[in-house]
Amino acid sequence: MRFLSLTLDPETDTPEVLDDYAREAGTGPEWLFLTGKLEDIESIRFRLGIYDPDPVVDRDRTQHSGLVVLGNEPTRRWLALPALAPPERLHEVIIDLAHHTR
């Protein structure tokens, strides 16, 4: 299992800043904090469906809330939950997704 965190603010969230954050949070090697060119981040975000259909709202970063996108790549099953969902719900969904075979 791998965890990826993708910044929406690559100018602020440099690789060094994200490395410090990961170290302070005590994450392991299975959790990667990613940054890059804004165009690439936007492409990934749109391909994952993480955007507001209203472009004015989507451009306003204060309107973006934390979202956990989960995927079982071999089965091509993907879903999203609010990052502030109860930990028990996140756990339940992760286990269900990991055991989904079709």
Secondary structure as UniProt FT lines:
FT   STRAND          3..6
FT   TURN            10..12
FT   HELIX           15..25
FT   TURN            29..30
FT   STRAND          31..34
FT   HELIX           38..47
FT   TURN            48..49
FT   HELIX           55..59
FT   HELIX           61..63
FT   STRAND          67..72
FT   HELIX           73..75
FT   STRAND          77..82
FT   TURN            83..84
FT   HELIX           87..99
//
